[in-house]
Amino acid sequence: MIERVHEHVVSELQQSARTDTVFVVTAVLFNLIVLGINWFVANVNSNTQRSPSSDWILGILIIATLIINTFIVKGLLTGRRTRGKLIAGLLTMYQDNGVDKYYDATLLDAYSARYSLLTWIIFCLAAISIVVPLLQRIVG
């Protein structure tokens, strides 16, 4: 029975890792695409009279960027908590079976640091995709 529980926990960890990968890749691609679109929209009318429609497009994309990145970060934080609980369960199982010396508990800290770095990367990309076009619009 313990083998089945172990397989299930490991399967859940793998699924969580795949989900986190989808979140990160989606965030990076989305932010880079929005940066390009926002830059284009902000730059189109920089030398001529600005069109209200380009202001609306820029505003909608900025709001969408904030909302989508918020959901992605919440998803990553949920993944972090899930991974922590699953690994804590594995550690308890390993301790109960006397094999805990083969799993380094400091991996929990490494996973936590990785999630923090990924969250900061997403935050920075989102900020760049919003601030750079706005600066172009204001200054340009």
C-alpha positions in Angstrom: 0.0 0.0 0.0 2.8 2.4 0.8 4.2 2.0 -2.7 0.9 3.1 -4.2 0.8 6.2 -1.9 4.4 6.9 -2.9 3.5 6.6 -6.6 0.5 8.8 -6.2 2.5 11.6 -4.4 5.2 11.4 -7.0 2.6 11.6 -9.8 1.1 14.6 -8.2 4.5 16.3 -7.9 5.1 15.6 -11.7 1.7 17.1 -12.5 2.4 20.1 -10.4 5.7 20.7 -12.1 4.0 20.5 -15.6 1.4 22.9 -14.5 4.0 25.3 -13.2 5.9 25.1 -16.4 2.7 25.9 -18.4 2.2 29.0 -16.2 5.7 30.2 -16.6 5.9 29.7 -20.3 2.5 31.3 -20.8 3.5 34.3 -18.7 6.7 34.9 -20.6 5.2 34.5 -24.0 2.2 36.6 -23.1 4.3 39.4 -21.6 6.6 39.5 -24.6 3.7 39.5 -27.1 1.9 42.3 -25.1 5.2 44.3 -24.9 5.4 44.1 -28.7 1.8 45.1 -29.2 1.9 47.8 -26.6 5.1 49.2 -28.1 3.6 49.3 -31.5 0.3 50.9 -30.3 2.3 53.5 -28.2 4.6 54.2 -31.1 2.1 54.4 -34.0 0.8 57.9 -33.3 3.8 59.4 -31.5 4.5 61.8 -34.3 0.9 62.6 -35.3 -2.3 63.2 -33.4 -3.1 60.3 -31.2 -6.2 58.2 -31.9 -8.5 57.5 -29.0 -8.7 53.9 -30.2 -5.0 53.3 -29.7 -5.4 54.7 -26.2 -8.2 52.2 -25.5 -6.2 49.3 -26.9 -3.2 50.3 -24.8 -5.4 50.6 -21.7 -7.2 47.3 -22.3 -3.9 45.5 -22.8 -2.4 47.0 -19.7 -5.4 45.9 -17.6 -5.3 42.4 -19.2 -1.6 42.2 -18.4 -2.2 43.0 -14.8 -5.1 40.5 -14.5 -3.4 37.6 -16.3 -0.2 38.0 -14.5 -2.0 38.1 -11.2 -3.7 34.8 -12.0 -0.4 33.3 -13.1 1.3 34.3 -9.9 -1.6 33.0 -7.8 -1.3 29.7 -9.7 2.5 29.6 -9.0 1.9 30.3 -5.3 -0.7 27.5 -5.2 1.8 25.2 -6.9 4.4 26.2 -4.3 2.1 25.3 -1.5 1.0 22.1 -3.1 4.6 21.0 -3.7 5.5 21.9 -0.1 2.7 19.7 1.2 3.4 16.8 -1.0 7.1 16.8 -0.2 6.4 17.2 3.5 4.2 14.1 3.2 7.0 12.2 1.4 9.5 13.2 4.1 7.1 11.9 6.8 6.6 8.7 4.8 10.4 8.4 4.4 11.0 9.0 8.2 8.3 6.4 9.1 10.1 3.9 6.9 13.6 4.8 8.0 14.8 6.0 4.5 14.7 9.8 5.2 18.5 10.0 5.1 18.3 9.5 1.3 16.2 12.7 0.8 17.7 16.1 1.6 15.0 18.1 3.4 16.8 21.4 2.3 15.3 20.7 -1.2 12.1 22.4 0.2 14.1 25.6 0.6 15.5 25.3 -3.0 12.0 24.8 -4.4 10.8 27.8 -2.5 13.6 29.9 -3.8 12.9 28.7 -7.3 9.2 29.8 -7.0 10.3 33.2 -5.7 12.6 33.7 -8.6 10.0 32.7 -11.2 7.5 35.0 -9.6 10.0 37.9 -9.7 10.8 37.1 -13.4 7.1 37.2 -14.2 6.6 40.5 -12.2 9.6 42.1 -14.0 8.4 41.1 -17.5 4.9 42.3 -16.7 6.2 45.6 -15.5 8.4 46.0 -18.6 5.5 45.2 -20.9 3.5 48.0 -19.2 6.1 50.7 -18.3 8.2 50.7 -21.5 5.2 51.4 -23.9 3.8 54.0 -21.5 7.1 55.8 -21.4 7.2 55.7 -25.2 3.7 57.1 -25.3 4.4 59.9 -22.8 7.9 60.8 -23.9 7.7 59.9 -27.6 
